[in-house]
Amino acid sequence: MSKRSKLGWRKMDYLIRKAIVYDGPEDTYGPCGCGMDVAILPVLLPKIWFEDEFPMAADEHEFCRGLDCRRVMGLSCNRIFEHEMEGIPYLANFSCCRECAQRAVDEGYAVWAEWEYPALLR
């Protein structure tokens, strides 16, 4: 219980999920939510964050709230892809800078991926 309250989850109970940050493929996806001009790391966000609520620390940090160019194609097309891994639904086409990624991992609401970014999402 202390872990949930420390990280700011109120309603997610046992469904706490962490964002997955990939070391590559690095590219310029747009501005980072922190205001830095270059969000270069792709991130998968747990779908539950959007269905319930973002962890408080991630919300205050503006984690992955930058305008990722992959989500905006044309004038009105929203390109957020759902991707399931190990039975957990994630949302793709989010990104952040390296400093925000390290901060998210240090604060416990994200983890570094141990594998490559899924090719079908590129």
N, C-alpha and C positions, 0 to 999 in steps of 0.2 A: 504494500500500500504506500509506503514512503516513497518508493521509486516513482509511482504514478503521480503523486502530489508534487514531488520535486520537479518533475518534467512538465507538469501542467496538464496532464490528461485528466479530464473530469468524468467523461461519459464512456470512454472506450473500454473500461474494465480490462479484461484479459486480452483484448484485441489490439494491444499496443503493437504498432508496427513502425519500423524505422525506414527512413528514406535510404535508397541505395545510390551511392556516388561512384561513378566510374572514372578511372584515370584517363580513359581515352574512349573514343577518338576525340582528341582535343580539337576544337574548332571555335570560331567566334559565333556564338549563338545569339548574341544580343547583350543588352545591359543586364547586370546582376541586380537583384533586389536591394543590395546594400548601396547601390549608386555607382559602383565601379563600372566602367565602360565595357568591360569584357568578361562575359560569363563563358568560360571555355570548357567546363566539365559537364557532361550529360548526367542527369539524375532521374531516377524513377521514384515517384512519390506514392505512398500507399493510398489507395482509393478511399479508404476509410477516413482519411484526413478531410476529404471533401464531403463525405456523407455525414460525418459527425462534427469534427472540429480539428483544426490544426493543433498540435501540441503548443502550449502557451509559449515556450521558449522559441519555437520555430516561427510562430506568428509574430512575436515581438522583434525577431531577427529579420523578418521579411524574407525568410529562406525560400528560394526559388520563386519569388514574386516578380522577378524581372520579366520583360517582354521577350520571350524566346521566339526567334524568327520562325522556327519550325512549326509553332502553333498558329501562325498567322499566314495563311496562303490566300491570295486574292483579297477581296474587300470584306467578305463576311464568313469565310470558311474557318471553322475552329478545328484544328487538327490535333486533338488530344487523343492518343491511342491508349487503349486498355491492353495490358499485357499481364498474363498470369504466370507466376512462378511459385512452385511448390504449394499450389492451392490458394495463393494470396494474390488478389488483384492489385496491380500497380498502374499508375498513369505515366505515360511517356511524353517526351518533348518538353521537359523542364531542364533548367541548367543553373549553374552558379559559378562564381569565381573560386579559385583554389583556397583563398582565405576563408570564405564562407563555408566551404566544404569542410575544412579542418575544424572550424568552430562548431559546426553541426555535429561532427563526430566526437569532438571533445565534450560537448554538452549532452551527448547521448541520444539524439533523435535521428542520427544518420550513421551509416556504416560505409566503409570503403568496400567496393565489390571485390570479390576474389576471382572473378571471371571477366570476360570481355563483354562489352555492351552488345545486347542481342542484335544480330545482323538484320533480322526482319523489321527492326525499328529504325534502321538507318535510312 
